[in-house]
């Protein structure tokens, strides 16, 4: 049994009596799409056992004669640098590291099952993919690249529509249905992620909290989540209560004082998307359109802007003395400030949990707050240039083989790579308690993607982002100014996809 699926279902079933319950465990890339109703504790346990049992499909018997299946993957020169270098596709040997060993185990199974060799070429994936396709190079079988890159490569006809690839079954639970649903155009998908990559988990925006500081404020944050009492107003109130002018100089200074919320400016989108709002939607033919509830967006941007622009409560990079220098990036300094116990909350990507593996500070994990308590679900965004997915270049000569190997890799990853990441590396090595693991279940089951963020048509998303960071209340006028340019840029993207058809 996959313990991380067990926890996912258990956490969701535990929330069934409150408004934040999710419809089924299948809303996560790690969950099963089947739903089960349980009316008693015994039924719940039995149902959870049933839907979390390992399942591996029967794949066609193929012998590829020892040929190499070569992935293009991210080097330390690719998007966002060394922190986002690919680590979940290839392992030369087992090393004792739980993730590396799981990757090695999965790949050995693939190699033995299909008589094939898994390899990778680390590079700047967007550039190398384009260069290879333009030159007609057929060496590369698949590409693991940033989600934003995958969408752009599809629009520019460098990669295949995955819905037309034989042996790929994108409806299976090891594929993240959220990214397939939200990034498709005309029901075509050019990038997919899920269990085949754990980097999309690492790139999910999450909220951490200092347990001792929460206890000092008499806060049971986990229970607030369970009781549907965790919203933006509550978050801001407690963040303000945590502020202390430790050096007594009458002003808040990053290197010395205590704050309520430490984060990069990208928690602006963390707060905005936590409301469930997106700047784009789809028409009846699955083409994107610029569309949102402008009245609610205005309310959300103002509320989030109040938090992000409050320099006495919220400390972000480039403000309050937190800047690059002394051999450290400003983002690392913010993380260290949280590790030193000088911030109640810390908003960052999930990868930062692992980066705090040696921290002595006792911290926990909770979802980003809902906009208000009437909101049904929690929502979390995945960073578009950090999160990774798989594409197939148009120069692929054996599409059936590519589909089979990628599908088998994703399916086998469920009980190997994902389980190692979720159960061992996160829950037991980095996390401080089982409650945080339940919170992670909720977070990973509530991820959404927005094409307006991925493409940033007409800088519409960038403008909303800037308003939140600055705390300016000009949503309606800014929207009106950018709408025409956004519409033209969107039309250009859609036309590019139509040409590919």
Residue pairs with C-beta under 8 A, 6 or more apart in sequence:
1 49
1 52
1 53
1 54
2 30
2 52
2 54
2 414
2 415
2 418
2 419
2 423
3 419
3 422
3 423
4 30
4 418
4 419
4 422
4 423
4 427
4 441
5 25
5 30
5 31
5 32
5 51
5 52
6 48
6 52
7 437
7 438
7 441
8 25
8 28
8 30
8 31
8 441
8 444
8 445
9 25
9 31
9 47
9 48
9 51
9 52
10 48
10 438
10 441
11 438
11 439
11 441
11 442
12 21
12 22
12 24
12 25
12 441
12 442
12 445
13 38
13 44
13 48
14 226
14 438
15 21
15 22
15 226
15 442
18 226
18 227
18 228
19 228
19 373
19 374
19 375
19 376
20 225
20 228
20 370
20 375
20 376
20 377
20 378
20 442
22 377
22 442
22 445
22 446
23 35
24 31
24 33
24 34
24 35
25 31
25 32
25 34
25 35
25 51
25 445
26 32
26 33
26 34
26 35
26 173
26 177
27 177
27 178
27 445
27 446
28 176
28 441
28 444
28 445
28 447
29 173
29 174
29 175
29 176
29 177
29 178
29 179
29 193
29 194
29 195
29 200
29 444
29 447
30 173
30 194
30 195
30 414
30 418
30 422
30 444
31 173
31 445
32 51
32 52
32 173
33 171
33 173
33 177
34 51
36 47
36 48
36 50
36 51
37 43
37 47
38 44
38 46
38 47
38 48
54 414
54 415
56 411
56 412
57 169
57 172
57 411
59 113
59 167
59 404
59 407
59 408
60 167
60 404
62 114
62 115
62 401
62 404
63 114
63 115
64 114
64 115
64 116
64 401
65 115
66 115
66 116
66 117
67 116
67 117
68 116
68 117
68 118
68 119
69 116
69 117
69 118
69 119
69 141
69 142
69 401
69 402
69 405
70 119
70 120
70 121
70 139
70 140
70 141
70 142
71 89
71 90
71 118
71 119
71 120
71 121
71 140
71 141
71 142
71 143
71 144
72 120
72 121
72 123
72 125
72 128
72 129
72 132
72 140
72 142
72 143
72 144
72 145
73 86
73 89
73 90
73 120
73 121
73 122
73 123
73 125
73 143
73 144
74 84
74 85
74 86
74 122
74 123
74 124
74 125
74 144
74 145
74 146
74 388
75 85
75 86
75 122
75 123
75 124
76 82
76 85
76 122
77 123
77 124
78 84
78 85
78 122
78 123
78 124
78 125
78 126
78 145
78 146
79 125
79 126
79 146
79 149
79 385
79 386
80 385
80 386
83 351
84 199
84 203
84 385
84 386
84 388
85 122
86 120
86 122
86 144
86 199
86 388
87 99
87 100
87 103
87 199
88 99
88 103
88 197
88 198
88 199
88 417
89 103
89 118
89 120
89 144
89 197
90 103
90 107
90 118
90 119
90 120
91 100
91 101
91 103
91 104
91 107
92 104
93 104
94 100
94 101
94 104
94 105
95 101
98 420
98 421
98 424
98 425
98 429
99 198
99 417
99 420
99 421
99 425
101 420
102 416
102 417
102 419
102 420
102 421
103 416
103 417
105 416
106 409
106 412
106 413
106 416
106 417
107 118
109 412
109 416
110 116
110 118
110 405
110 408
110 409
110 412
111 117
111 118
113 408
114 404
114 405
114 408
116 405
118 409
121 128
121 140
125 143
125 144
125 145
125 146
125 149
126 145
126 146
126 149
126 152
126 153
128 140
129 140
129 143
129 145
129 153
129 158
129 159
129 391
129 393
130 153
130 156
130 158
131 137
132 139
132 140
132 393
132 395
133 158
133 393
133 394
133 395
136 395
137 395
138 395
138 396
138 397
140 393
140 395
141 392
141 393
141 396
141 401
141 402
141 405
142 390
142 391
142 392
142 393
142 396
142 402
142 405
142 406
143 150
143 153
143 159
143 390
143 391
143 392
143 393
144 197
144 388
144 389
144 390
145 153
145 191
145 388
145 389
145 391
146 384
146 385
146 386
146 387
146 388
146 389
147 179
147 183
147 191
147 193
147 200
147 382
147 384
147 385
147 387
147 388
147 389
147 449
147 454
148 384
148 385
148 454
148 455
149 385
150 159
150 190
150 191
150 389
150 390
150 391
151 183
151 190
151 191
151 451
151 454
151 455
152 455
153 159
153 190
153 191
153 391
154 161
154 188
154 190
154 191
154 391
154 497
154 500
155 185
155 190
155 493
155 496
155 497
155 500
156 496
157 394
157 496
157 499
157 500
158 393
158 394
159 190
159 191
159 391
159 392
159 393
159 394
160 190
160 391
160 392
160 393
160 394
160 396
160 399
161 188
161 189
161 190
161 500
162 168
162 170
162 189
162 190
162 191
162 192
162 391
162 392
163 170
163 187
163 188
163 189
165 392
165 399
165 402
165 403
166 399
166 400
166 403
166 404
167 400
167 403
167 404
167 407
168 192
168 403
168 406
168 407
169 175
169 407
170 180
170 189
170 192
171 177
172 407
172 410
172 411
173 414
174 194
174 195
174 196
174 410
174 411
174 413
174 414
175 192
175 193
175 194
175 195
175 410
176 192
176 193
176 194
176 200
176 447
178 447
178 448
178 449
179 191
179 192
179 193
179 194
179 200
179 382
179 389
179 449
180 189
180 192
182 448
182 449
182 450
182 451
183 189
183 191
183 449
183 451
183 454
184 286
185 286
185 287
185 288
185 451
185 493
185 494
185 497
186 285
186 286
186 287
186 497
186 498
186 501
187 286
188 497
188 501
190 391
191 389
191 390
191 391
192 389
192 390
193 200
193 387
193 388
193 389
193 390
194 200
194 410
195 410
195 411
195 413
195 414
195 417
195 418
196 390
196 406
196 409
196 410
196 413
197 388
197 389
197 390
198 417
198 418
198 421
199 386
199 387
199 388
200 382
200 387
200 388
200 389
201 350
201 421
201 422
201 444
202 349
202 350
202 351
202 354
202 386
202 387
203 349
203 350
203 351
203 382
203 383
203 386
203 387
203 388
204 349
204 350
204 380
204 381
204 382
204 383
204 387
204 443
204 444
204 447
205 266
205 267
205 269
205 270
205 273
205 347
205 348
205 349
205 350
205 368
205 380
205 381
205 382
205 383
206 347
206 348
206 349
206 350
206 353
206 365
206 367
206 368
206 380
206 440
206 443
207 270
207 345
207 346
207 347
207 365
207 366
207 367
207 368
207 369
208 338
208 345
208 346
208 347
208 348
208 352
208 353
208 363
208 364
208 365
208 366
209 221
209 344
209 345
209 346
209 363
209 364
209 365
209 366
210 338
210 341
210 343
210 344
210 345
210 346
210 361
210 362
210 363
211 362
211 363
211 364
211 432
212 341
212 361
212 362
213 242
213 341
213 344
214 220
214 221
214 344
214 364
217 238
217 241
217 242
217 344
219 238
221 230
221 364
221 366
222 364
222 366
222 435
222 438
222 439
223 229
224 230
224 234
225 366
225 367
225 439
225 442
228 373
229 373
230 366
230 367
230 369
230 370
231 369
231 370
231 371
231 372
231 373
231 375
232 271
232 274
232 275
232 303
232 304
232 307
232 369
232 370
232 371
232 372
233 303
233 372
234 369
235 307
235 345
235 369
236 303
236 306
236 307
236 313
238 260
238 344
239 259
239 260
239 261
239 307
239 313
239 314
239 344
239 345
240 260
240 310
240 313
241 260
242 258
242 259
242 260
242 343
242 344
242 345
243 252
243 257
243 258
243 259
243 260
243 312
243 313
244 257
244 258
245 251
245 252
245 257
246 256
246 257
246 258
246 342
247 253
247 256
247 257
252 259
252 311
252 312
252 315
252 320
253 320
253 321
254 315
254 319
254 320
254 321
254 322
254 333
254 337
255 321
255 322
257 342
258 341
258 342
258 343
259 313
259 314
259 315
259 320
259 337
259 342
259 343
259 344
260 313
260 314
260 343
260 344
260 345
261 267
261 307
261 313
261 314
261 315
261 343
261 344
261 345
261 346
261 347
262 314
262 315
262 316
262 334
262 335
262 337
262 338
262 342
262 343
262 345
262 346
262 347
263 270
263 314
263 315
263 316
263 334
263 345
263 346
263 347
263 348
264 316
264 317
264 331
264 334
264 347
264 348
265 308
265 316
265 317
265 318
265 465
265 469
266 383
267 308
267 316
267 347
268 304
268 305
268 308
268 465
268 468
268 469
269 381
269 453
269 461
269 465
269 468
270 347
270 368
270 380
270 381
271 300
271 303
271 304
271 307
271 308
271 368
271 369
271 468
272 300
272 301
272 304
272 464
272 465
272 468
273 379
273 380
273 381
273 448
273 450
273 453
274 367
274 368
274 369
274 370
274 371
274 378
274 379
274 380
275 296
275 300
275 370
275 371
275 375
275 379
276 371
276 375
276 377
276 379
276 448
277 292
277 293
277 296
277 297
277 300
278 292
278 448
278 450
278 452
278 453
279 290
279 291
279 292
279 297
279 450
279 452
279 453
279 460
279 461
279 464
280 288
280 289
280 290
280 291
280 292
280 450
280 451
280 452
280 457
280 490
281 288
281 289
281 291
281 292
282 288
282 289
283 289
287 494
288 451
288 452
288 490
288 493
288 494
289 490
290 452
290 457
290 460
290 483
290 486
290 487
290 490
294 475
294 476
294 479
296 371
297 464
297 475
297 479
298 473
298 475
298 476
299 371
300 371
301 464
301 467
301 468
301 473
301 475
302 473
302 475
303 371
304 468
305 467
305 468
305 469
305 470
305 471
305 472
305 473
306 471
307 313
307 314
308 314
308 316
308 468
308 469
308 471
309 469
309 470
309 471
310 471
311 319
311 320
315 322
315 334
315 337
315 343
316 322
316 334
316 469
317 323
317 330
317 331
317 334
318 330
322 330
322 333
322 334
322 337
323 330
324 330
328 336
331 348
334 346
334 348
335 346
335 348
335 352
335 355
335 356
337 343
338 346
338 356
338 361
338 363
339 356
339 359
339 360
339 361
340 361
341 361
346 352
346 363
347 368
349 383
349 386
350 440
350 443
351 386
353 365
353 426
353 430
353 431
354 425
354 426
354 430
356 363
356 430
357 429
357 430
362 432
363 432
364 432
364 433
364 435
364 436
364 439
365 431
365 436
365 439
365 440
365 443
366 439
367 378
367 380
367 439
367 442
367 443
367 446
368 378
368 379
368 380
370 377
370 378
377 446
378 442
378 443
378 446
379 446
379 447
379 448
380 443
380 444
380 446
380 447
380 448
381 447
381 448
381 449
381 450
381 453
382 447
382 449
384 453
384 454
390 406
392 399
392 402
392 403
392 406
396 402
422 440
426 437
426 440
427 434
427 436
427 437
427 440
431 437
431 440
450 461
452 460
452 461
452 486
453 461
455 489
455 490
455 493
456 462
457 485
457 486
457 487
457 489
457 490
457 493
458 482
458 483
458 484
458 485
458 486
458 487
458 488
458 489
458 490
459 482
459 485
459 486
460 479
460 482
460 483
460 485
460 486
463 478
463 479
463 482
464 475
464 478
464 479
466 472
467 473
467 474
467 475
467 478
